[in-house]
Amino acid sequence: MENGDKSQAFRVDLLFRDEYSDFIAEIYFKDRLVLVISQERDPSELEIEFGDDVRGFAGRMPLTGLEDAIDYAKRRLFELRKEK
């Protein structure tokens, strides 16, 4: 991911898992899974699923950094879908 000062602790992994028919994006904050973005139903109606341990997440994360990570993931999922 293109890291700026606010998003350095964020990481986006793009994956193609067997149980999904298309790419998904996992967004991590300080190496903890925050959410998964799926385009399984429709690429124009992305769905998110929060990681199991997000509720117990003790720290705070910058909203701007999370928004940047989500925007990056959406853009890359769209690009990868076009390449298929």
Summary of the structure (lengths in Angstrom):
residues: 84
radius of gyration: 12.7
end to end distance: 21.1
largest distance: 39.1
contacts: 222
relative contact order: 0.25
helix: 29%
strand: 27%
